[in-house]
């Protein structure tokens, strides 16, 4: 009994584990075990994960810059389209600053179809490069993720 309790974070029989004593325990679990929080994931050992997320972040940066470039002043910026651009930009910023970057590509691609719409408007040779990235990412992810290799 004491071994099971110690395994889940409790120190002695009858004392609650550390994650039970916090007001919102899921937030504590994310910070403690997954390093979620403002800049908590920014470590040198995570550089490969940032490199994996770089293409999608570059694409989001390009589409955001392209959107902002089209408007002369802030009043013109708020249009019906601004919701989608604001959505993808905010999700990318939240992801980079507070989340495990490993899931950033999956997080953005699954929730922001605007990324794919923007990719269709790119000029050659950038459009071919982005299409190759999408296909390579889908194929590699299909093979590596279910075999428990680190892939997002």
N, C-alpha and C positions, 0 to 999 in steps of 0.2 A: 504494500500500500504506500509506504513512504517513497519507494523507488518511482512509482507512477507519478506521485505528486511532485517529486523533484524533477522528473523528466519534463513536466509542463510548467516549470518555473517556480514552484512552491519550495520553500526552504524546509519546512517541517510538516508533519501530518497535522491537518486542521488549519494551517495558515493558508490564506488565498494566494494564488500566484500574483506576481507583480502586475500583470496586465489586467487583473480584476479590480485593482484598487484605484484605477484612474477613472475619471468621470466618463469619458468616451473611450472605451477600451480599444475600438478598432483603430482610432488615430494613433494610440500608443503602439499598437502592433505594427502599423505601417512605419512609424518612425524607428522603432527599435529593431525590427527584423528585416525591413525592406529599404531602409534609409530614405523614406519619403519625407519630404519637407523642403523648405526653401534652401537651395544649394547643398542639401545633404548628400546628393548623389554625385556631386562634382569632386571626383577623386581621380588621381592619375591612373589607377588601375581600371577605371571605366572608360578610358580613351577609346578602345576598340568599339564600345557600344555607341559612343558619340559619333565615331566615323561611320558606323552602320546607319545612323539616323541622319547623317549629313545630307544625303541626296534629297530626302523628303523635306528637310528643313530649308534647303536651298530653293526647292520648288515653291514652297510656301512663301519664302522671302521674295522670290521673283514675282509671284502673283500679287502679293501685297504691295510691292513697290510699283508694279504696273498699274494697279488700281489707284494708288495714291497719286501717281504721275498724271493721270487723266483729268485731274481736277485742279482748277486755279485757286480756289479758296475753300475753306472748311464748310461753308454753307452749301456748296454744290456737292460736297462729299457724301452727305446723308441722303441716300436714295434707297430705293427698294433693294438694289443689289448689295448695299453696304452690310446688310445683315449676314449674308453668306461670307463675305470677306472678313468681317469682324469676327465671325464664328471661328473660321479656320485660323486666323491670326491669334486670337485669344487662346484657343486650344493648344497651338504650338508653343506659345509663351508659357502657359501653365505647365505643359509637358516638359519643356526644357528646364524650367526653374524648380519644379517641385516633384516630378515623377521619375520613376526609373526610365531612363532613356531607351532601354531595351524594348519597351512596348510602344514607343512614340510613333513609329511608322504604322503599326497596326491600328493604333488609336486614331491617328489622323485619317488614314485611308478609309477606315470603316465608318467614320462619322462625317466626312467632308467630301461629298461628290464634286464640289467645286474644283478640287485638285485635278480630277480627271477632265473636267470641262476646260480648265485652263490649259492642260497638257495638249488638248486637241488644237489649240490656237497657236502653239509654238511654231517657229519657223525652222526650216532645215538648217543645219544638221541636228539642232538641239531636240527636235521632235523625235527623231529616230533614237537618239540617246536615251530619252525619257521612256520611250516605248520599250527599249531593250532592258532598261532598269526595272520597269514594272513586270515584264515577263520573267526576267531572271530572279527577281525577288519572289514572285509567286511560285516558280518551280523550285527554287532552293528552299523556300519556306515549307513547301509541301513535302519535301524529302527530309529536311533536317529537323523540323519541329516535332513531328511524331516519333522520331528516333531519339529524342531527348538531347539533341545537340543544341547549343545556345544560338537560337535564331529567333528573331522577333516576327 
